[in-house]
């Protein structure tokens, strides 16, 4: 049986902070369009990640990770973020 996890709600202002499990994360540019043709913003994408995290995270724990980052939206330059399996997790205090 899956344990119920309270939903994390991403704040609506363009810049805000979110506190979770003794960590505070600063969220910025939440209104930035990620997929403008679909009306999807950075804040909406982060909310989706928060919604699926309770199911997804147990399956990717201790695995290598490669994440594409789009600092200027999906039409901009791509940056790759890599983490080795078993590497100590780092929590950024600022999400761009």
C-alpha positions, 0 to 999 in steps of 0.5 A: 500500500502506498503511503499518502503524501501531502501535496506540495503546492508551488506558489503563484508569484513570479518569485517566492520561497518554498520550505520543505523538510527543513530546506528552503528553496527560492523559486524565480521566474515562475511565469517564464514560458517553457512551452509558449505555444501550449501556455505552459510556464516554469511554475506549471512544470515545477508543479508537475514535478512536485505532483509526480515526485512521491511516485517517481523518486523511489524508482530513481533513488541512487541512479545516475542522472542526466537532466537537460536544463533550458535556462531560456525556455525550451527554444533556448540553449540546452545545458546538461546537468549530470550526477553519478549514482550514489553521489551525495545529493546537493540541494540548490538554494536557488532554482533558476 
